[in-house]
Amino acid sequence: KSPVLCIGEEQPKNCFTELQVLKGHFDIVRFLVQIDDFRFASAGDDGLVLVWNIETGERLQELRGHSQQITAITTFTCSNGFTSLITASSDRSLSLWDPDTGNRVQTISDLQSSVKCLLVLERLSVWVSGGEELCVWDKDFQLLCHRQKYSDTGITALIELPENLIAAAVDKEIVIYRLVVSPDSSVSVTDVRHCAEHHDQIRALININDGIFASGSHAGELILWDSTNFQNLAYEHILWEESHPSGQTETRLAAPKPSEMSIQHLTTNGRLILAAVGSGLYVYDVVTKAVVAYRKAAHDSDVLHIMLMSDNELISCSEDGSVRMWEIQDLPLAAEPASAGFFGMLTFGRSSKQSGPQSKKVLEIPNLRTLELTGDLIGHSGAVQMFLSFKEKGLVTCSTDHLLILWKDGERQSRLRSQVLFQKLEENGGL
């Protein structure tokens, strides 16, 4: 097992020196969603949706109505600027909430199956739910159209593409749908393409920019797709190489554990893709089609959620209960062999679906940089499911320990407290 990098108590680049624990849930908290600059909502297995103030940690609303765990949550901003919350639950219901009052505005119960993902298309004022079937709804929760049921895993992820297109992850395939809006405002859904390049279940689906989207699978495959013609632009697979006696020309591949190569999460800033693969982190440049940095053992357990804070900074959280801050730095010395990890053997360009991974030659990666640990946020006693960044206002994390933690910039909080103190002194005419 690769040793995991550790950092001591001295963390000069870690600004999160204060924390505030938020209690209110009584089961695993899986989801966080930002409502506006000051509010966010949390949801999880207790069926509750709680609305919080990021500055004070105050619980603003408690949204009760679901009888089972929340399976998806998103925001819906209307043309008037008002933001609502849409939730889906294992109780086979969908709900629309007013986060200002805590009231449930609309609800749909007795669905044929539970919903696993939600996608809002604000430009068309509709939203889409995915599970065993694909359904399109209007802002008044009226069903506009739906597609056939999907067996087994169903639809696990949805993203919006240009020209009224939607990409849906259905087991090993990406299905492209087109929304057709008729003159009478009715909506229909048609199949455009089935992209079947993956060899295992698709775990992550994201937009890179207007022209490219990406998908990652349980078998460690990352594929870049053209958003207009759905062609395969780049294909990567985690390959593990064994040493061989001289004279052998074939390459034998070891079989790593599935968790070591599964892509749990993808994120991007439009140029870089950050991939959580097993317990490792991998940064890939879309433009140059090259790896810029990676660390095979970033955490002790699988990485569950990641975010690029800038071109040089990123944050990750893991099943090991930690939240870690990283900085992409120039490599002062020789890097570890690139063949031992994700993107270690690179091939680019279109690829037809193969019966299995092919042998590849190890390519040297020029200008490879390193991921250096700059901060370690230890506070949760269970797996950290995800986090939200409010930039200078702080970071919020959720966990299987039923807790939320607000991580704050200690220097900023000290300045704010001093300002409040001086204001009170002025109002009271001094001491």
N, C-alpha and C positions, 0 to 999 in steps of 0.2 A: 504494500500500500504506500502510495506516495505521501511523504510527510506534508502536513498542512502548515503553511506559513503562520507564524504567531507574531504578535506585536505586544510590547509592554505597555505599562500605564502611561508612559510619555508618548502622547499623540498630538504633536503641535499642529498638524493639519486637520485635526478633527475638532470642528466647532461645536459639536453636539455634546456639551458638558452638563446640561440639565435635562431631566426627564420628568414627565408627569404621567402617572398611571391612571387610565380611565376604566372604570368598572360599570357594568350594566348588562352585559351578555352573560348567559349561563351555559353556553356551549361554544364549540369551535367558531371563531370569527374568520370567515374566508374571504370576504369582499370589502373593499373600500372604494368609494367613488366620490369625486370632487363635485360639489354643487355650484360653488362660486368661489370668490377669493378668500372667503372666511369660513365656509361651511363644508362639511363632508358627511357622508353617511356610511355606516358600517352594517354588515349583515352576515348571517351565518346559519349554523345548524339549529339554533333555537327558534328560527322563524321570525325573529325580531329585526326591525330596521331602526337604528338609532341615528339621530342627526346631532352633530357636534359642532362647537365653535373651535377652530384651530388655535386661536389666540389665547383663549381662557381655559379650554378643556371642558367648558360647560356643556351638559347634555341639553339640547334645545327641544327635541321632540322624540317621542317613542311611538313608532308606527307598528301597531298590532293588528293582525288580521289573518296571517298565514298560520296554519296548524302544523306545518312541517318545515324542513330546512329550506332556506333560500338557495336556488340553483343559479340565478343570474340576476343582475341589477344594472341599470343604466340610467342616464339622465335624458330628458326630452325637453329641449328648449323651443318654445313656440315662437311665432313671428313677433309677438308682443314682448318678447324677452323673458317671459315667465318660464322658470325651470321646474319641471316635475320629475318625479322618480317613477320608473317602471320596474317592478319586481316580478320574478317567476319563482315558483316553489314546487317542491315534490308533491304537494297536495293537489297538483294539476290545476292551478289557478294562476292568473295574471292580475296584477293590481297596479293602478295609477294613483300616486300619492301627491299631496300638496305638502312639501317640506316646511312651508311657513306655518301651517296650522296643524299638521299631523293627521289631517283627514284623508280617508281613502275616497278618491273621487270616482273611480271606476273599478270594476272588478269583473273578471271572466272566470267562471269556475266550470268544473266538469269537462275539462279538456280531455281529449283522447289519450294524451300522454303528457309527461312532464317536459318542460322547456329547459334546454341546456345552455342556450346562448341567445342574446338579444342584439339587434343592430338598428340604430336610428338613422334614417335617411332624411335629414332635416330639410334638404332642398325640395324634396317631394312631399314633405309633411306626412310621412308614413314611417312605420317601424316594422321590423321583421323579427319573428321568433323562429328558432330552430331547435329541433329535437327529432322525434320520429317522423315529423313532417315539417315542411316549410310553410309558414303563414305570413301574410302581409296584412297589416292593420292600419287604420287611419288614426288620427289624433283623438277621435271620439271612441276608440276601442271597438270599432266596427270591423269585422273580418272582410277584407276585400277579395282575397283569393288564397288558395293554398295548393300545395303539391302533394304527391303521393307519400305514403308512409315509407320510412326507411327502417330496415330491420337492424338488429344488433345495436351497434353504437349510435346510429343516427347521425344527425348533424351536430358537430362538437364546436365549430367555430365559424364565424361569418365576418367578412369584410366588404366594404363598398369599393367598387371599381368605377372608372369613368364611364360615361354614356349609359347611365342607368343599369349598370351591371353589378352583380353580386357574386362573390366567390364563397363557396361553402365547403368546409372540410367534412367529408363523409367517409369514415374509415380510412382506406388507403387512397381515396380519390379526392380531387378537387372538382366540384361541379360548378360550372359557370351558368348563372341565370341572368336573363334580361327582364327588367320590369317594363311593361308596355302600358303607357297611360293613354287611354282613348279620349276622344273629344268630350265624351260625357263624363269624364273624370273617373271612369272605371279603370281598374288595374288588373292586368293579367301577367303571369309568369311563364316564360318559355326557357327550355334548356338550350344552351348555346354550345357548350363543350364539356367533355369529361376528360380531365387530365389525370392519367393513371401512371405516373412515373415513380411513385413511392412504393416501397416494398413492405411497409408496415404502417400502422395507424398514424395519422397526422395529428401531432400534439400542439402545434403552434401555427398561426396564420396571421401575417401582418402586411400592411402597406409600407413600402419603402419610400416611394414618391409617386407622382402621377403616372409614371410609365412602368414601374416595377413593383411586384409584390413577392413575398417569400413564404415558404412553408418549411416546417421541420417535423421530422417523424420520430417515432419511438425507436427506430433502428439507427438513429443518428444521421439521417440524410437531411441536408439543407438544399433546397432548390429555389433558384431565382426565376421568376416568370415575367414575361412581357404582359403588361396589363391590357394590351389592345389585341394582340394575336395569340396570346397564351402559349407562346413558344418557350421552351426551356432555355434560359440564358446561361445558367451555371448550375452544376450539380456537384455536391460534395458529400462524401461519406466518411465516417470515422473508420479508419482502418488501423489494425494493430499488427505490427510486423515482428516476426521472430528472426533471430540470427540464424544463418545457414552456413554450412561448410562451403569452402570455396569450390567452385566448379558447378554448383547448383544454380541453374538459371531461373527456375520457377520460384515464385514467392508464396510461402505458406502463411495463412492468416490465423492468428489466435482468435478464440471466441470470447470476447469480454462479456461480463455480466450485462444484462439488458439495461440496468440502471446506470451503468457507467457510460453508456453511449446514447441514452434517450435525451432528446431535446425537450426540456420542460417548458421553456419560455424563450421568446424572441422579442427584441426591442430595437428601435432604430432612431436615428436623428436625421435620416434622409441620405446620409453618406456612409455612415458606419452601421453595421449590424452587430449587436451584442447577443450572443447565444449562451443560454444556460444548458450545459450538456453534462448530465450526471452531476458530479460535485465540482465541475470545472467551468471556467469562463473563457469565451473565445470572441475576439473582436476582428471583424472582417470588413475591408474597405470595398464598397460596391463599385466605385469608379475604377480603381486599379485592379480589382478582382484579386486581392491578395490579403493574407493575414497580416494584421499590424501588431497584434499581441495576443497572448493566451496564457492561462495558468491551469494545468490539469487538475490540481487539487486546491481549489479556492476555499472550500469548506470541508467539514468532516462528513457531511451528508449531502444529499441532492439539493441543488440550488432550485428554489421554487419561483423566484421573481427577481427581475433585474431592471435597471434603468440607467441610461446614459445621461449624466447631468451636463456634460459638455463633451467636446472632442477628446478631452484628456481625463475626465473624471467619470466614475460610475459607482453604482451601489448595487449590492446583491444581498438576498436573504435566503435562509436555508432551513431544512428540516432539523439542523443541529441547534436551532434557537438563536442564531446570531445574525446580525446585520453588519455587513462589512463595506467599507469605503475603499475604493481603489483609484490609483492614478496611473495613467499610461506614460511611461518614462522611456527615454532612450536607453538602450541596452549597453551598459559599460563594458561587459565581458561577453564571452561566447555564450550563446543561448543553449538551453537544453535541446537535445535532438528533436527536431520538429516532427519526425516520423512517429513519435510516441503518442500523439494526441490528435484531436480534431483538426482538420485541415492539414494534417501532417503530410499527406500525399495529395497533391492538387491536380485536378483536371477541370478544364472549363469547356464551355460550348455545349451544344445540344447533345442529348444522349437519348437513345431509345431505351425503352424499359428492358432491363436485363433480368435473367432468371436469378441472379445473385450478384454480389459485389465482385468486381473484377480486380485482378492484380494490377498495382500501379507502381511506378517507379517513384522513389523519394526525390522530391525537388527541393533545392535549397531556396529558402525564402529570404530575399534581400530586404534590408531595412526593418527587420523584425525588432519590435520593442518589447518592453516587459510591463507586466501589471504589478505594481508595488502596493502593498497594503498600507493605507494611511489612517484607518480608523476601524475600531471594532466596537460595536454597540451591543453590550450584553445586558439584557434586562428581562427577556422572556424565558419562561421555563419550559416552553413547548415550541414546536415547529412554527417558524414565522411564515405565514401564508403569503403576504404581500405587503406593500407599503405605498404611501402617497407622499410626494414632495410638494410643499407649499413654498419652496425657495427659502427666502430669508425668514419666513414665519415658522419654518420647522418641518419636521418629518413625522409621519404617523405610521405605526406598524400594527398589524393584527396577528393573532396567534391561536394555536390550539389550546393555550392556557386560559382562554376566554377573555383575555385582556387586550386593551389597546394601550399603546405607549406613545406619548408625544415627546419627540426629541427636539430640544430647543438649543439655539445658539446662546451660550452662557453670557457672552459679552453683550449681545443685543438685549437680552432679558435684563441684565444689570443696568444698561442705559435707560431702558423703558421704566424700570422701577425708580431710578433717580429722577427722571422727568416727572413722574407722578408725584414723588415726594416734594419736589420743588414747586409744583403747581399747588399742592395742598398748603405748603408754607406761605405762598403768595396770597392764597385765598384767606388764610387765617391771620395774615399780617405778621408772619414770622413765628418763632417758637413761643 
